[in-house]
Amino acid sequence: MRDLIPIIKTFKKQKTAPALLAFQIAVTFMVLVNAIYMIAQRSELIARPIGANMESTLTIITNLPTQQGDLTSQLEHDLTILKSIHGVINAAPITGLPLEGWGMYTDFKLEPNGEDVAYGGYFGSNDQLIDTFGLTLVAGENFLPSDIQKVENDGVFKSSKLLITQALAKKLYPDDWLEVLGKNLYYHNEPHEVVGIVDTLQNAWNFWSAIEYTVISAVQEANDTQRYVLRVDPAQIENVIAVIPERLLTHPQKQIESIELLTDVKMRSYREDLATNKLLTAVCISLTIITVFGILGQAKFSISRRTKQIGTRRALGASKHQVISYFMLENAIISIIGVFVGFLAAIILNNQFVELLSLTPVPINFLLFGAIAIVLLGQIAVAYPVSQAAKVSPAITTRGA
């Protein structure tokens, strides 16, 4: 630490370059910490499991033409066709798709005239949905075929048996979530008996705080716009996709809006988040490169201006290690000053993000880790020019005399 006072004296004589570098480091730290935390948060949200087996689940959005007759009969006919296709293991109708961005939701009560205790997403389907989606039943039982009600439109208003997600069960009965089994949930003024609990099934909206609160009703609902989910042998997916239009389009008014994997539905749902992550990653990489070159340039400039001073120190007995330690300490001081300013600025900027974008505050340990990373980055950046400085010969002090 005997070099500390000479370094401070040098800063007093040459303020501009160190100040600009410290400012650059402060800005880099402020932006990097917030950007990386935003990337981490978005990545965590995207990585949440839907609950269904995405790689082997095909989704179909088609229609049930009124010109073709009874909608319920058309739905059953479609299911028969879809299940007969080679490579299709199972199929089920559903009133909406996880992460589709469109669907139904409702408020839940534990008593007919009680207060709302939760809210969540709604899917209507039949007893084949658990197997088709590959859902994990953690308690209770699946629907029986006799539980399924077959209706046209507005099935959400029918009293029915229910499967609910474990997250919703814990919300309703936090002390013992298994208590919900056999109890009635009330929505739209109708009782719905909970017969089973599935591990996870996300509903339609990725941004929703209640995305994990989902109910599956034992109501097979036929609609003008009809959705089906298929469990498919992964090796046969391309063949199944090619065959579906040939087999399903049996009427002039029949149309298929989309056939895609549930993976694609999820990626489309998070398209903006993925694009934002790519943009923020590019910003982080660019800022890091610019800062590294800034530190490198400032170090080379500082060393080139003090070549004779270095030679004099070498002539007075300073070792190469002492020369290296001097300039490494100088860079560390500049980096620490920049990080300190950036630390305060990062907290202020994050508070603005919390208010404007409803983000969670950056944890202190995240900021501390970022501070250590930036200081180490500075040390790595100056390693080469400092190693060159250590090679300055003591004889350089006699040149040009």
N, C-alpha and C positions, 0 to 999 in steps of 0.2 A: 504493500500500500504506500510505499515511499514515493511512488510515481504520481500519486493522486494530486498533490499540490502543483507540480509542474504541469499536469494536464489541465487543471483549472486555470492556471495562468495563461496557458495556450489558448483556451476558450475565450478568455477576456481579450486577448489580442486579436483573435480571428473568430468573431462571433457569427458571421453570416452563414458560412458553410455548415458548421455544426447545427445551427438553429434550423436551417432549411431541412437538413437530414432528419432532425428530431421531429419536425413538423410532418414530414413525409411518413415517418414511422408511426406517428400518432394517428394520421388519417388512415393508413393501412390497417393498423390495429383496430380502430373504430369500425371500419367497414367489414374487415375480415371476420371479426368476432360475431357481429350481428348477422352477416350473410351466412356464415357456416352454421350458426345456430338455427337460422330459418331453414336452411337445407336439411339439417338434422331433424327438425320438427316435421317438415313435409315428408321426408323419407320414412319417418316413423309412422305417420298417418297412412301413407301408401302401402306400407308393409303389413298393416293390420289384416288378419285373415278374414275373408268373407264368411267362411264357415262351410261353403260348398267346395267341391273339388273342381277348381277352375279349368285345369288342363283337359279334363274329360267331359266337361259339360258344354253342350251346344245349346244356344238359345235361338228360338224362332219367333218372329213377330209376323203374323199373317192376319187374314180377316175371315169372318164367317158371313158370307153374303146372305142377306135376307131373302134374295131371290131363290136361294137354294133350299129354303124351308127352315124347319126347326133348328135353332142354334145349338141346343144341347145335343141333338142327334148328329149335327155336323162335327161338333167337338169330339164325340165318341168315335166317329168315323175317322177323323184325323189321327186320333190316338192309335187306333187299330193299324192305320197305314204306317205311321211312324215307328211303331214297335215291330212291324214286320220287316223293316229295312235291315239288311245284313250289316252288323256292326253296332246297331242300337241295342243297348242292354236294357234300358228302361226309359219311360217317358211320362211326363206329368204336365197338366195344365197349371198355369199360375197367373195371378192377376197383375203381377208386376215383376220386375227383375231387380236383384240386388245392385245398387249403385247405378241404376238406370237414370236417375235424376227425375223420374216421374213415378208417381204411385199414390197410395192411400196411407193416411195416418189417422190416429184417433187418440182420445184421452181415455184413461182407465180409472175405474173406481172399484173399491172393494165392497161397497154397499150401494144398493139401488139409488138412494138419494144422497149418497155421501160426497165428499170432496174428491176432486181429481188427485190421484196419488202418483200418477206417471203418465207419460204419453209416449207413443212409439209408432213404428210402421206396421202395416197390415198386408199380409198375403193370404189369398184364398187358394186352396188346392185340394188334393185328395190324399189317400193313404200311400201313394207311391212317391210322394215328394222326398221323403227322408232318404229312400234308397237312390232316387235319381240324383239328388244333390250330393249324396254321400255324407249327410249330416250325422253327427254323433249324438245319440239319445243318452243323456246322462242320468235321467230319472223318469219314472213313470212309464208310459207305453205309447206306442204309435196309434194313430186312428185305426179303427176297424172299418172294413168296407161298408158296414151298416151305418157307420157314423156320418158318411158323406152325404151331404145334401146337394142336389144338382139344380141349379137355378140359372136364369138368364138375367144378367145385370144386377147390380146393387146387392150382392151377396153379403157385403159388410154389415147390412142391417138385420141379418138372420141370426137368431140364437143358435149357437153351435158348440161343438167340442173345440178345444184349443191346444196347440203346442206353443210354448213360449221359450224365449232364449233364457239362458242362465243369468245373463246380465239383468234382464227385466225381473226375473224371480228375486234376485238379490235386492233390486230396487224396491220391490213390493214388500218383501219380508227380509229386511237386512239381518235380523237376529238368527233366523233359520229359514233359508230360502226354500227348503223342501216343503215347508208348510203350505205353499201355494197349491200343491197337488190336491186335486179334488175340490178346490175352492172355485168360486165363481168370480170372474172379472166382468165388470159391467161397462159397456160402451154402447152408444146409441140406444140407451134405455133397455138393453137386452142382456140377459145373463149368458155367460159363456164359461163352460166348465173346463178348467185346466187339467188335461189328462197326461201331459208329458212335458219334459224340459229338454231342449237341445242345447248343445254346448254354445255354438255361435251361429248367427245368421244375420248379416248386415242388411239393413233395408235400403231404401232408394237413394238417400242423399248423403254423399260423402262428407259434407260440411256440418252435418247435424249432430248436436250433442247427444241425441237419442238414437244414433245410428245402430247401436247394439240392442236397443229395446224393440224386439220384433215379435209379433204373434203370427201364427199360421192357423187359419181357420179351416175347419172341415167342411168347407163350402166350395164345391167345384162350379165355378162361375163361367158361363159362356157369354162372350161379349162380341160386339161387331169387330173390334180389334182384339185378336186373341194371341196370347203368349204361351209357348210351350218350352219346356226344358227337357233335354235329352241327355242321358248318360250313355256315352259312346266309348267303344274300344279305341284307345288312342291311336292304334295302328290303322284304324279304318276311318278316321275323321274326314280326310279329304274325299274318300269315296262316298261317305254318308252325305256330305255337303253337296256333292254333285248329283246324287240320286234324289234328294228331297224335292226339288222343284218338279222333277218328272212325275213323282208319285203323288205329290200333294195338290198340284194344280189340276184339279179334276172338273173345274167349272169355269166358264168364261169370265165370271166376275171374281174368281178367286185370285188373290194377289199375295205375294210374299214381300214384306218390307225389308226384312233382314234375316240372315243366317250367320251367326258368329259365335265364337267361343266366349265363355264367360270371362276369360282372360282379357279379351278385346273390349268387352263391356267395361271392365275395370279400368283398363288403360285409357279408354275414351273419357271415363268419368274423371280421371286424374290428369287429363291432358294439359290443362293450364298449370297444374302444380309441377308436372314433369318439365314443361317448358321453362317455368320460373327457376327450377333447380338447375337446369342447364345454363341459363343466363347467369345466375348467381355464381355457378362454378367457374364459368368463363371470366367473370369479373374478379373472382378470388385468385385465379391463376395469373391473370394479367397484372393485378396489383402486386402479387408476390414477386413476379419477375421484375417489374419496374422497381420495386423497393430493393431487391437484391442488387440490381445494376446500379441503383442510386448509392447504396452502401459501398459497393465495390468501387464506383467512380470517386466517391468522396475520399475513400481510403487511399486510392492510388494518387489522387491529387495532393492529399495531405502529406503523403510520404515523399512525393517528388519535390515538394517545396522544402522539405526538411532533410534532404539527402546529406548535406554537409553536417547538419546537427547530429544525424545518426552516425556518420563517420567519426565525428568528434567523440561521441559517447563510446563508440567501439574502441577508439584510440585510448580513451581513459580507462579502459578495462571492462566495459559492459559486454556481457556475453550475448550470443545470438538469442538465447532464451529470454534474457532481460529485455532485449529490443522487442521481441514478439509479445512479451507480457505487457509492455508499455502500450503498444497500439491496440492490443486486444482489450485492455482495460479502458482505453479511450473510447473505443467503439461501444463497449458495454455501457459506459456512462451515458453516451448519447442515446443508445437504445432504451435504457431505463427511463431517461427523461421523456423520450417520445412515448414509451408505453404508459407512463404515469398520466401524461396528458390525454393519450388515447383511451385509457381506462375510464377516466371521468367522462370523456366525450361519448364513449360507447354506452355508458349507463344512461346518459341524457338521451341519446338517440334511441336506445331500446325502450325507454319510458314513453317516447313519442309513438313508437311502433305498437306498444301495448295499448295505448289509448286509441290510436287510429285504426289498427288492424286486428285488435283483440288477440294479440299474441301473448304468450306467457313470458314473464321476465327472464332474461338470461341469468342462469345460476352463477353465483360468485365463483364456484370452482371452475366453471367454464371460462370465465374471464381470467382467472389465475393461470389456468393451463395455456390460454392464448398468450398471456404475457410472457410466460417462460418460453413458449415456442418462438415468439418474435425475437426475443433476446438471443436465443440459440441460433436462429436464422441469421441474425447480424454477425454473430461470431463465425459462422460457417462462411458467410459472404466475404469477410475480410481475411480469411485464412490465407488465401493465395498472395494478395499484395503484401501482407505482413511477413509471410515467409520470404518474399523477395527483398523486403526491407532488411531482414536479418542477414542477408548476403552482402550488404554494402561493406566495402572494404574500408578500414581505418585510413588507408592511404589517400582516399578521396579528399581528405581535408587539406592536402598539399597541392592539389591541382588548381590551376587557374590563378595561382599566386603570382 
